[in-house]
């Protein structure tokens, strides 16, 4: 069943666990994630970046793909179909019109006042369609879709100002995590994370989940993180398995065998993630 993120994240905040946000790239990614999360009986947020959407054909194609898989595979868990880092009102509107149940509007590259203006426009439209909205304060850097950006940490004051002026459903404050692999140990500002969580009634989101040591994930959840985004880690385990398969089976040309040789690696990693996040239905 497709749901928005509201209840999933509020329950996670209350129960001190995290819902996994796993980025999808194609049919196989969506299928493996749905099958594994359904087997483990946990809810999941499928994240779709703008470039992943373009790659797969567009938001309508993805909506039909995901709802088709839910039906054909008898998926019974709650599934949230979410735009990851939507950069404009128009992108979010297009996804909502296609049937997405949740969007992230990332206007964090703008000044706070402009971030608020764009975010509010998205919230007003999204809430009229029962769609939830995540926003970003500060700026989460690192490498995503082959683009590298620097980070700026969020402050409590900016988080409160954005929340009070927009009525967003969840917030991703930049507090030291980055997209892609870390150079050295991630340096997360847990103190500010805890303070923001205590002062905001909405759940917090941690981007850049790949490469954060397990104890820091546990600490982030105890500081109020209710949704953790993972992308690079699934790409890495899939690519490693496929490269090994191709080295050992150089004559195979069936794309289903080649792409599918990463299935077990993705599913095993999802099982680890769910156990670490202590995700519940
Ligand atoms: P990673 O690629 O570092 O796991 O981050 C994913 C993410 O935050 C997507 O929004």
Boltz pocket constraint, residues with backbone or C-beta under 6 A from the ligand:
constraints:
  - pocket:
      binder: B
      contacts: [[A, 23], [A, 47], [A, 84], [A, 85], [A, 143], [A, 178], [A, 179], [A, 180], [A, 181], [A, 206], [A, 207], [A, 208], [A, 209], [A, 210], [A, 229], [A, 230], [A, 231], [A, 232], [A, 233]]
      max_distance: 6.0
